[in-house]
């Protein structure tokens, strides 16, 4: 679905902006675009990256021989050869036709490249904005994902709202291990204490139930935000 959406937008002559997390999502999107071009799903297309993601991608390439990879010979910065946009440049950079902008951060946090660039993308009905990962509902990305077409979106705390007219697509690319894998790892380690953090309530309740059954001697704690825990 992602490949078809990218191909369709480029066929229209549009540009595509993808807010991405610097670690994981950036590299996944770059590899997908590389594959799509090699398989001729899309034509050769300029790709812009920037922010922390380009630095992490360089480290990712350096360590590529040390960990298993689905594409072991792919070096993203050289084989994909993206254009690296700097923080100062993003202010003057405007979306060009038939180009892809994979910019951090994934939640479009204020003052990041994706946030600054989105102010140029949102008001333009010819532009495409693709989300590929989780966004906190209270983040700028969350505001855009939940906005009604034609409404105004608050991207910054002090700036004026931005009208939302661009095309929006949401794709679910997981950035985490599957919960069954996490559970299997916990059972293998058999720790004395497990803290369940950074998860939605249903997910935490599932882990509490499964861990209590599989590891009855393990203390399972699901602390509230800000709660102090003595270990």
N, C-alpha and C positions, 0 to 999 in steps of 0.2 A: 504493500500500500504506500509506503514511503517512496519507493522507487518510482511508482506510477505518478505520484503527486509531484515529485521533483521534475520528472520528464514533462508532465503536462504544463507546469508553470514555466519551464524554460522554453517550451514550444511556443508559448504565448509571447515570449520575449521579456518576461518578467524577471525580477531578481528575487532571491529567496534568502531570508534572514533566519538563522537558527541560533537561539540562545543556548549555549552549551556549558556544562561544567568543565573546568580546566582539566581535571583528571578523569579519564574514562570516557565521558561522552564525546569530548573533542576528538579523541583518537578513533573512537568507534565510527563517528560520522565521517571522518576523513577516509577511513578504510572503506566504508560503504560507497562513498563517492568514487574512490579509485576503482572499486570493483564494477560499479555501474558504468563507468567510462570504458573500462576494458571489455565489458560485455556489450557495449554499444547501446545500453539502455538510455544513456544521455550522451550528447556530443562532448568533446573537450570543452570544459567550462572553467572559467577563472574562479578560484576559491580563495577567499580572504579569511584569515584567522588573526587572532590578536589577544593581547592581554597575557595573563599568566599561562593560558593554554599553550601558546607557542613555546614557552620555556619548558613546560612539562613535557611537551611532545618531543623536544630535543633530548631530554633525559630518557624518555620512553624509547627513543631510537637507540640511544647509547647502550641501554640495557637489554636490547631485543634478543641477544644471543643467550641471555642468562635465564630466561623463563620460557615455558612453552607458549607458542603463538599459533593461532589458526592460519595466519599468513606469515610464516617465519622469516621470509626474505624481504618483507615489505619494510622500507624505511620511509616513514611518512613525510618527513621534511624534504627529502630528496626526490622520492618517487612521485609523491602527490604534488610537491613543489608549490605550496600555497604562498600567497602574498601575505606578508606579516604587516598588519596595520598597527601603528603605535598609538599610544593614548592621546598624544597631541594631534596626530593626523586624523583621528576619528571625528574630530569636530568639523573638519572641512570635507570629509569623505562623504560622497553622495552615492546612493544605490545606482549601479550601472545595469544596463540590460543584460539578461542572460548571465548572471553571476550569482554565486552562493557566498553568503557571509556567515561563517560559523564563529560567533563571537562570545567570549565569556563576559558575564557569568550566566549560568543557567537560570537563575531566579531574577535576572535583570536587576541586580542590586544597584542602588543609586550610585552614580559616578563610574560604573563599569562600562566597558565598550558596548555591550549589548543594550544597556539602558540608554546611553547617549544616541546610539544609532537608531533605536526604536522610535525616537521622537521624530525622525525623518520618515520612517516606514509606516507607522500607524495611520497618519492622515491620508496616505496615498492609496486609492482603491486599486491601483495596478500592482501593488506590492504583495508579496506572500510572506507570512510569518509562521514558521513551523516550530512547534514545541516537541521535544523528544524525551523529556524527563520530568521528574516530579517538581512541582512548584508549590511552595507554601502559599495558601490562599491569601495571606496578608502581605506577600511580597509583590513587587511590581509585576513580575511574570504572572502571579496568581490573579492580580487585578485584570490583566489583559485576557487571560484565559476565561475568566468569568464575565467579561464585559459583553454587553449587548451591542451588536453592530450599530454604529451611529452615535453611541454614547461617548462621553468624555472619560478618559482614564487618567488617574493620578500616578505618574511615573516617579515623581520626586516629591519630597516632603514640602518644599517651599515653592517649587515651580508651578506654573499654570497647568491645568489638565490638558491632555492631548486628545483630539478627536480620533475615534477608532473607526477607520474605514477600510483597512487592508484586509486581505484574505487571511484566515486563520485556520490552521490544521493542528491537531494534537495527536501525537503518536506516543505509545508507551514502550520505551526502551528501558528495561530494568538495569539498574546500576549496582545491584547487590546480589549476593548469593541467594539461592532459593532457601526458603525457611526450613525445608526438610534437610538440606545440607548443613545449615547452622545447627539444627537439632542433633544431627548425627555427630557433628564435631564436639558438641557439648557432652554428649554421652561418651564419646571416646576419651575425652580429657577427664571427666568426672570431677569437676572442681568442688570445693567445699561451699562456695558461694557464687551465685550468678546474679548480676544486676541487669535488668531489662530496661534499656533506655533507647531514645531516638526511634520511636515507633508509634503508630496509631494504636488507640486503645484495643480494637479487636485483635490486632497482631500480638500485642503484649499479653492479652488474656489467653490467646492460643498457646503461646510459649509457656506461660505459667502452668497451664493445664497439662501440656505434654511433658514438660520438665519434671513436674511434681510426680507424674506417673512413672517416668523412665528413671528418675534419679531421686528417690524418696529421701535419701540422706543429704541431699544438697539443699542449701538454703537459697530460695529464689526470692529476690527483692525487686519490686517495680516502684522505684522512688518517684515522688512527685517532683516537678521542676523546682530547683532551688533547695530541695531537701538534703540535709547533711547525713552522710552514711559513714559509720565507723566500720572499718575493715580490719 
